[in-house]
Amino acid sequence: MTSPTPTARVDRGHLPPGVVGLGRKDPERVGPYRTLGVIRRDAAGATLLAEADDGALASVRLLPAEVADGPDVRARLAAEAGRLSRARALCLAGYRDADLQAAEPWLATEYVPGRTLGEHVTEHGPLRGETLTALAAGTAEALAAWHALGGLHLALDPSRVVLSPRGPKIVDPGISSATGRPLGDGRWAAPEQGAVDGSADVFAWGLLMRYAATGAEPSGTMTDDPATGAVSDPLASLIGEASRREPGERPTALRLLEELTPGSGGDLGRAVSDLLAGSWTGVSAPEPRRVRRSRTPVVVGAASVVLVGALVGGLLWSGDDSGGPLGALSPTGSGSQDTRGEEDATSGGGSEGAGEAEEGTTLAVESDPTDGAAVVAEALGLVREAPDLLYREHFRIDEGGSPSVAVLEYTEEPVRAVRNMNYHPMGASVSLRFGTDLAEEVEGIIDPATGDTGNIDYHRSEGGSATGTELWEETQWPLEWILEPGAEIEYLGLSPVPHETSFEDTISDGLVFEATEGHHYSGTYVDGSERPEARETVVDFDLWIDDQGHPLRIEASGVIYPENPAHPDTTFDQERDYIFHEPREIHVPEESEIGP
């Protein structure tokens, strides 16, 4: 069973919420499918959103060779694909095709548009009444059909139940069994190991239905009488039975389905279809949102390569305060003047959100998240007033270009200090300013092979690029530009923050960005740096803001020197990540540690 092609535009520039852009190592095509984005990554590889030649969308599970070439993995994957091709269930993502002999085998199933159960509960709250019953019956139907074929899911969690406009769908059946790798969130897994029947899936079903009904996630403490709120029988009783410690005391998925569809007369499939037709209400698939520019490589000539190399070198090493041709687009550019005293102008009078919210005030992101300008103004104020900050930026010119990476850390305790580390094709460096007025400045070189910042030979800076400016201005520029007249900003609701990066570096190895959701905004702004030779650079951006108003991530892309015949179209991609409320440990060197 396959879903009809959605009428909303879906391509590499317009992806459904929760689907992120392709990474540098993701393929442009898998078999007959053109890949568009990444639905998820886990221990068994990636699930890609892809488009068939007829325009139909598919979810393509791609296994890396190191996973596929494990003992008997391909044989087990073939068995799971065979089961899936025979499965006849309304609420199980249907089989499309597969190539299990490829160097990186793949399995394509129907793409299910809609929010995952986790996304729906987070955004809209628990399900109620007949909609909840329809979810329970539909997922039980999918598990019963899968178990009848001898299959096990073993990775059920809120991310693998998708609420489509036509009903719930379970995705990723059999992948964990085939690869031998745990894929789901372990909190939802049954306590027993090595399950050989469907009891483990039934246990996960019980936790998922309790979560859908109450919003309560597993606590790790098992009980045979889980609290189910206002849920009535038979569902409340079935949740309790499914959640029992002993596998043999749990009902089968088939019995769950029978109890949830009384009067079916034995035609359980028809009973589920009728239940969904009459009770599955209030569920919709969010529209695709604009994402970063397509990752399709731009072919440039040798002259352009030389130009790009000169730009990158100048941006990262220039001592000129002008910031060079790209100004603030560079990780260390300083083409902006100090705007700390101009907050009212840049925030459109919305500076009351700066710093921590005063008692009795309400953040715009809470009261009216659709007011993008007010939310961004508050975020800008919070960045400026933050007592601690970690900021990571990846910047790359053209798809095949070498990336530059910057990690900035700021703290006010025990000594006010800001450290900016840069990694790029020519090496790795650190710039450190410290003291009450950040008047002291030293620089050093980092071993690019390790990114080790614990043993740096510092020397005095002579007119470095940070002189006369605050190093953290670069963390503010995009927010400032979004607030400029002519910028566009649209609120897209809550969505997962795609902290994973397509860039590789050593500077930010070990940084952990919490998997979370954020208020998602998308639009365009004009890059505010001065480039006399260029026309206005219009930048496409996506921005995520947390519930306290802090920025979490900004993704941006555009064309340098747009429509300028003297320069070929040269694209850039940029990723900016933020961490607040974590005290930073920045080593301030003693005088004896600083060379001439």
C-alpha positions in Angstrom: 0.0 0.0 0.0 1.5 3.4 -0.9 0.4 6.9 -0.2 -0.5 9.3 -3.1 2.1 11.9 -3.9 1.5 14.9 -1.7 0.3 18.0 -3.5 2.5 20.3 -1.5 5.9 21.1 -3.0 8.6 18.8 -1.7 12.1 19.1 -3.0 15.6 19.8 -1.6 14.6 23.4 -0.9 11.2 22.6 0.7 11.3 19.7 3.1 8.7 18.5 5.7 9.4 19.5 9.3 11.6 16.9 10.9 13.4 16.2 7.6 16.8 17.9 7.4 19.0 18.6 4.4 21.4 16.0 3.0 24.8 15.8 4.5 28.1 16.0 2.6 28.4 12.2 2.5 24.8 11.4 1.6 24.3 10.1 -1.9 22.5 12.2 -4.6 20.7 9.0 -5.7 19.9 5.6 -4.3 18.8 3.1 -7.0 16.0 4.7 -9.0 15.4 7.4 -6.3 16.6 10.9 -6.2 17.4 11.7 -2.5 15.9 14.9 -1.0 16.7 14.9 2.7 17.4 12.9 5.9 14.4 11.6 7.9 16.6 10.0 10.6 20.0 8.6 11.4 20.7 5.7 13.8 22.9 2.8 14.4 21.8 1.1 11.2 22.6 4.0 8.9 20.1 6.6 7.6 16.6 6.8 6.3 16.4 9.2 3.4 13.4 11.0 1.9 13.6 10.3 -1.8 11.6 10.8 -5.0 10.9 8.2 -7.6 10.8 8.9 -11.3 7.0 9.2 -11.2 7.3 11.9 -8.5 6.1 9.6 -5.7 7.9 10.0 -2.4 9.6 7.1 -0.6 11.5 6.5 2.6 14.7 4.8 1.7 16.6 2.9 4.4 20.3 2.9 3.4 22.7 0.6 5.3 26.4 1.4 5.3 28.7 -1.3 4.1 30.2 -1.8 7.5 26.7 -2.6 8.9 25.5 -4.6 5.9 28.6 -6.8 5.7 28.2 -8.1 9.3 27.5 -11.8 9.8 24.3 -12.9 8.0 23.0 -9.3 7.9 22.1 -9.3 4.2 20.4 -12.7 4.6 18.3 -11.4 7.5 17.6 -8.2 5.7 16.3 -10.2 2.7 14.0 -12.1 5.0 12.6 -8.9 6.5 12.1 -7.4 3.0 10.3 -10.5 2.0 8.0 -10.2 5.0 7.3 -6.6 4.3 6.4 -7.2 0.7 3.8 -9.7 1.8 2.4 -7.6 4.7 -1.1 -6.4 4.3 -1.8 -3.9 7.0 -3.3 -0.5 6.9 -1.1 0.9 9.6 2.3 -0.5 8.6 4.5 1.5 6.1 4.2 -0.4 2.9 7.0 -2.0 0.8 8.1 -0.4 -2.5 11.4 -2.1 -3.6 14.9 -2.9 -2.6 18.4 -3.7 -3.7 20.0 -5.9 -1.0 23.1 -6.9 -3.1 24.3 -3.3 -3.5 27.5 -2.3 -1.8 25.3 -0.3 0.5 22.0 -2.2 0.4 18.7 -0.2 0.6 15.1 -0.9 1.3 12.4 1.6 0.1 9.0 1.9 1.8 6.2 4.4 1.4 6.9 7.8 2.7 4.3 8.6 5.5 3.7 12.4 5.7 2.9 13.6 9.2 4.3 14.2 12.6 5.7 11.4 14.7 3.8 10.5 17.8 6.5 12.3 19.8 6.2 15.5 17.8 2.4 15.4 17.9 2.2 15.0 21.7 4.9 17.7 22.2 3.1 20.2 19.9 -0.6 19.4 20.5 -0.7 17.4 23.8 -2.1 13.9 24.4 -4.7 12.3 22.2 -8.2 11.9 23.5 -11.4 9.8 23.0 -11.9 8.0 19.7 -8.7 9.3 18.2 -6.7 7.6 20.9 -8.7 4.4 20.4 -8.0 4.6 16.7 -4.3 5.0 17.3 -4.3 2.0 19.7 -6.2 -0.2 17.3 -4.2 0.9 14.2 -0.8 0.2 15.8 -2.1 -3.1 17.2 -3.2 -4.0 13.7 0.2 -3.3 12.2 2.0 -5.3 14.9 -0.4 -8.2 14.6 0.1 -8.4 10.9 3.9 -8.2 11.3 4.0 -10.8 14.0 1.8 -13.2 12.0 4.6 -13.2 9.3 7.2 -14.0 11.9 8.6 -10.5 12.2 9.6 -8.4 15.2 10.0 -4.7 15.3 12.2 -4.3 18.4 12.7 -0.5 18.0 9.3 0.9 18.8 9.4 4.4 20.3 7.6 7.7 19.6 9.7 8.5 16.6 8.6 5.3 14.7 4.9 5.9 14.9 3.9 8.5 12.3 0.4 10.2 12.5 -0.6 10.7 8.9 -3.8 12.4 7.9 -5.2 9.0 7.0 -4.2 7.1 10.2 -1.2 6.0 12.2 1.7 4.2 10.6 4.5 2.1 12.1 7.8 2.6 10.3 11.1 0.7 10.3 9.8 -2.8 11.0 12.5 -5.5 10.9 15.6 -3.2 10.6 16.7 -3.9 14.2 16.2 -7.6 13.8 18.1 -7.7 10.5 21.1 -5.7 11.7 21.2 -6.8 15.3 21.5 -3.2 16.4 19.3 -1.4 18.9 17.7 1.5 17.0 15.0 2.8 19.3 15.2 4.9 22.5 16.0 2.2 25.1 13.6 3.7 27.6 10.7 2.2 25.6 12.3 -1.3 25.3 11.1 -4.4 27.2 13.2 -5.4 30.2 13.9 -8.9 28.8 16.7 -9.4 26.2 16.8 -11.6 23.2 13.0 -11.6 22.6 11.9 -14.3 20.1 8.2 -13.4 19.9 6.1 -10.3 19.8 5.9 -9.7 23.6 8.7 -7.1 23.5 6.8 -5.1 20.9 3.6 -5.4 22.9 5.4 -4.0 25.9 6.6 -1.0 23.9 3.0 -0.6 22.6 1.7 -0.3 26.1 4.2 2.4 27.0 3.5 4.2 23.8 -0.3 4.2 24.3 0.2 5.5 27.9 2.4 8.2 26.5 -0.1 9.1 23.8 -2.9 9.3 26.4 -1.1 11.2 29.2 2.2 12.6 27.8 4.0 10.5 30.4 7.3 9.0 29.2 8.9 5.9 30.8 10.5 6.6 34.2 12.5 3.4 34.4 10.4 2.1 37.3 8.2 -0.7 36.2 4.7 -1.2 37.5 1.9 -3.6 36.6 -0.6 -0.9 37.2 0.6 2.2 35.2 -1.3 5.4 35.6 -3.4 6.0 32.5 -5.3 9.2 33.6 -8.8 9.4 32.2 -8.4 6.6 29.7 -11.4 4.2 29.9 -11.6 0.4 29.4 -10.8 -1.6 27.4 -7.8 0.5 26.5 -6.8 1.3 30.1 -6.8 -2.4 31.0 -4.9 -3.4 27.9 -2.2 -0.8 28.6 -1.8 -2.4 32.0 -1.6 -5.9 30.7 0.9 -5.0 27.9 3.2 -3.3 30.5 3.6 -6.4 32.7 7.1 -7.4 33.7 6.7 -11.0 32.6 6.5 -11.5 28.8 4.2 -14.5 29.2 1.6 -12.4 31.0 1.3 -9.9 28.2 -1.5 -10.2 25.6 -0.6 -10.8 21.9 -1.0 -8.0 19.4 -3.8 -9.9 17.9 -5.7 -10.0 21.2 -5.1 -6.2 21.6 -6.7 -5.7 18.2 -9.7 -7.9 18.9 -10.4 -6.2 22.2 -10.2 -2.8 20.6 -12.5 -3.7 17.7 -15.5 -5.5 19.3 -18.2 -6.5 16.9 -15.8 -6.9 14.0 -17.2 -10.3 13.1 -13.7 -11.5 12.4 -12.9 -8.9 9.7 -10.4 -7.0 11.7 -8.9 -5.2 8.8 -12.3 -3.8 7.8 -13.0 -2.9 11.5 -9.8 -0.8 11.7 -10.6 0.9 8.3 -14.0 1.8 9.6 -12.7 3.0 12.9 -10.1 5.3 11.2 -12.7 6.6 8.8 -15.0 7.7 11.6 -12.6 8.6 14.4 -9.3 9.7 13.0 -9.8 13.5 13.3 -7.7 16.5 14.1 -4.6 15.1 12.6 -2.8 16.8 9.7 0.6 16.7 8.0 2.5 20.0 8.4 3.4 21.7 5.2 6.9 21.5 3.9 9.0 24.5 5.0 11.8 26.2 3.1 15.2 24.9 4.0 18.7 25.7 3.0 19.7 25.9 -0.6 20.2 22.6 -2.5 23.5 21.0 -1.9 23.9 20.4 -5.7 27.6 21.3 -6.4 28.4 24.5 -8.3 31.0 24.0 -10.9 33.6 26.8 -10.9 36.7 27.4 -12.9 40.3 27.6 -11.8 40.1 31.4 -11.5 37.2 31.0 -9.1 39.1 28.5 -7.0 41.9 30.9 -6.6 39.5 33.6 -5.7 37.8 31.5 -3.1 41.1 30.5 -1.6 42.1 34.1 -1.4 38.8 35.0 0.3 39.1 32.3 2.9 42.7 33.1 3.6 42.0 36.8 4.0 38.9 36.2 6.1 40.7 34.0 8.6 44.1 35.7 8.9 43.6 39.4 7.9 44.3 41.9 10.6 42.2 44.5 8.8 39.2 45.6 10.8 37.1 45.9 7.7 36.5 42.1 7.7 37.4 41.7 4.0 35.1 41.1 1.0 32.7 38.8 2.9 32.9 40.7 6.2 30.7 39.1 8.8 30.1 35.9 6.8 33.5 34.7 7.9 34.0 32.9 11.3 36.4 35.6 12.4 35.2 38.6 10.4 34.8 41.9 12.2 33.2 44.2 9.7 30.4 45.2 12.1 30.8 48.1 14.5 30.1 47.6 18.2 26.3 47.7 18.6 25.9 47.1 22.3 24.8 50.7 22.8 22.3 50.5 19.9 20.1 47.8 21.1 16.9 49.8 20.8 17.5 50.5 17.1 18.3 46.9 16.2 15.5 45.3 18.2 12.8 47.6 17.0 12.1 48.8 20.5 11.8 45.2 21.8 14.8 45.3 24.1 12.7 44.4 27.2 13.5 40.8 26.5 17.2 41.2 26.9 18.8 39.1 29.6 16.7 37.1 31.9 13.0 37.9 31.7 11.9 40.3 34.5 9.4 39.0 37.0 5.9 39.5 35.7 7.0 39.7 32.0 6.1 37.1 29.3 8.5 36.1 26.6 7.2 36.6 23.1 8.2 33.0 22.2 5.6 32.0 24.9 2.9 34.6 24.4 3.0 34.8 20.6 5.6 32.7 18.9 4.2 33.7 15.5 5.6 37.2 16.0 8.9 36.4 14.6 10.4 39.9 14.8 9.6 40.1 18.6 11.0 36.6 19.2 14.3 37.4 17.3 14.7 40.7 19.1 14.4 38.9 22.4 16.9 36.3 21.3 19.4 39.0 20.3 19.1 40.6 23.7 19.6 37.3 25.5 22.8 36.6 23.4 24.2 40.1 24.3 23.5 39.7 28.0 24.5 36.0 28.4 27.0 35.4 31.3 28.2 32.3 29.4 28.0 31.1 25.9 29.4 28.4 23.5 29.0 29.1 19.8 30.0 26.8 17.0 30.1 27.9 13.3 30.8 25.9 10.2 31.2 27.8 6.9 31.9 26.4 3.5 32.2 28.0 0.0 30.7 25.7 -2.7 29.9 22.1 -2.2 33.4 20.9 -2.9 35.2 23.6 -0.9 37.1 23.0 2.3 35.1 24.1 5.4 36.3 26.6 8.0 35.2 26.0 11.6 35.0 28.3 14.6 34.2 27.6 18.2 33.7 30.6 20.5 33.4 30.4 24.3 32.6 33.2 26.6 32.5 33.4 30.4 32.4 36.0 33.2 33.6 33.7 35.9 36.2 33.6 37.5 37.7 36.0 34.9 35.9 37.6 32.1 37.2 36.0 28.9 36.3 35.1 25.4 38.2 32.5 23.3 37.7 32.0 19.6 39.2 28.9 18.0 39.4 28.5 14.2 40.1 25.5 12.0 40.6 25.9 8.3 42.6 24.6 5.4 45.7 26.6 6.4 45.8 25.5 10.1 44.2 26.1 13.4 44.5 29.1 15.7 43.1 30.6 18.9 42.5 34.2 19.8 41.9 35.0 23.5 40.8 38.2 25.1 40.4 38.6 28.9 40.1 41.1 31.7 37.3 43.3 32.9 37.2 45.3 29.6 38.6 42.4 27.5 41.6 44.6 26.9 44.2 41.8 27.1 44.6 39.8 23.9 46.8 36.9 23.1 47.0 34.4 20.2 48.2 30.9 19.7 48.4 27.9 17.3 46.4 24.7 17.8 47.5 21.3 16.6 44.9 20.7 13.8 45.3 16.9 14.2 44.0 16.9 17.7 42.3 20.2 18.3 44.0 20.2 21.8 43.5 23.5 23.6 45.2 22.4 26.8 48.7 23.1 25.6 48.9 26.3 23.5 51.9 28.6 23.1 50.5 32.0 23.5 52.0 35.2 22.2 51.0 38.8 22.3 48.6 40.0 19.6 49.7 42.9 17.5 46.6 44.6 15.9 44.7 41.3 15.6 41.3 41.2 13.9 39.5 41.5 17.2 41.0 44.8 18.2 38.4 47.4 18.8 35.5 45.0 18.6 33.7 42.4 20.7 34.6 39.0 19.5 31.1 37.7 20.1 29.6 40.2 17.6 29.7 37.4 15.0 27.2 35.5 17.2 24.7 38.3 16.8 25.0 39.4 13.2 22.4 37.1 11.7 19.8 38.0 14.3 20.5 41.7 13.7 20.0 41.2 9.9 16.8 39.3 10.4 15.4 42.4 12.1 16.4 44.7 9.3 13.6 46.2 7.1 13.0 43.9 4.1 13.8 40.7 5.8 11.2 37.9 5.7 10.5 35.6 8.7 7.8 32.9 9.0 6.9 30.8 12.0 6.8 27.1 11.2 5.9 25.6 14.6 8.0 23.2 16.7 10.4 20.9 15.0 13.6 18.9 16.0 16.7 21.0 15.9 19.1 19.4 13.4 22.4 19.8 15.3 24.1 17.2 13.3 26.6 18.7 10.8 27.8 17.7 7.4 31.2 19.2 8.2 34.2 17.4 9.7 36.6 19.1 12.1 38.7 18.5 15.2 38.0 21.8 17.0 34.4 20.9 17.9 35.0 17.2 18.5 33.4 16.2 21.8 30.8 19.1 21.9 27.4 17.7 22.7 24.3 19.5 21.5 21.2 18.2 23.2 18.6 16.6 21.0 15.6 18.8 21.4 12.8 20.7 19.7 12.7 24.4 19.0 10.4 27.0 17.7 11.3 27.0 14.0 11.5 30.1 11.8 12.4 30.4 8.2 12.9 33.2 5.7 15.4 35.5 4.1 17.6 38.5 5.1 20.2 40.6 3.3 23.7 40.1 4.4 24.8 43.3 6.2 28.5 43.2 5.6 30.0 45.7 3.1 31.2 44.3 -0.2 31.7 47.2 -2.7 32.1 44.8 -5.6 29.0 42.8 -4.9 25.3 43.4 -5.1 23.1 42.6 -2.1 23.5 39.0 -1.0 20.1 37.5 -0.1 20.5 34.8 2.5 18.0 31.9 3.0 17.9 31.0 6.7 16.3 28.6 9.2 16.4 29.5 12.9 15.4 27.5 16.0 14.6 29.2 19.3 14.1 27.5 22.7 11.3 28.0 25.1 13.3 30.6 27.1 14.0 32.6 24.0 17.6 31.7 23.3 18.7 30.8 19.8 19.7 27.1 19.3 20.7 27.0 15.7 20.8 29.1 12.5 21.4 27.6 9.1 22.1 29.9 6.2 23.0 29.7 2.5 23.3 32.1 -0.4 25.3 33.2 -3.4 28.4 35.4 -3.0 28.6 38.2 -5.6 25.1 37.5 -7.0 24.5 38.5 -10.6 28.0 39.9 -10.9 29.5 39.1 -14.3 33.0 39.6 -12.9 32.5 36.6 -10.5 30.9 33.2 -11.2 28.1 32.1 -8.9 29.8 31.0 -5.8 27.6 29.5 -3.0 28.1 29.3 0.7 26.6 27.3 3.5 26.7 28.1 7.1 25.7 26.4 10.3 25.7 28.2 13.7 24.9 26.4 17.0 24.5 27.9 20.5 24.7 26.5 24.1 23.8 28.6 27.1 23.6 28.0 30.8 26.7 25.8 31.0 29.6 27.5 32.8 32.7 27.6 30.5 36.2 26.8 31.7 38.6 29.0 29.8 42.2 28.9 30.7 43.7 32.4 31.1 47.5 32.1 30.8 49.8 33.6 33.3 52.3 36.2 32.2 55.0 33.5 32.2 53.0 31.5 29.7 52.8 34.3 27.1 55.7 34.7 24.7 56.8 37.9 23.0 
